[in-house]
């Protein structure tokens, strides 16, 4: 069986979907444990709430 190499576009879509799924899980866990989410914004490490993280996804 010969397998085709996935296209860059296809791989990009898969990676984006995986990142979105992971970020939703991070937000869910942060909300359950009442802990901040640590992110990198404009060259700085920043602590944000699950609610702020969720807003930034929309």
Secondary structure, DSSP 8 states (H G I E B T S, - for coil): -------HHHHHHHHHHHHHHHHHHHHHHHHHHT--EEEEETTEEEEE-HHHHHHHH-
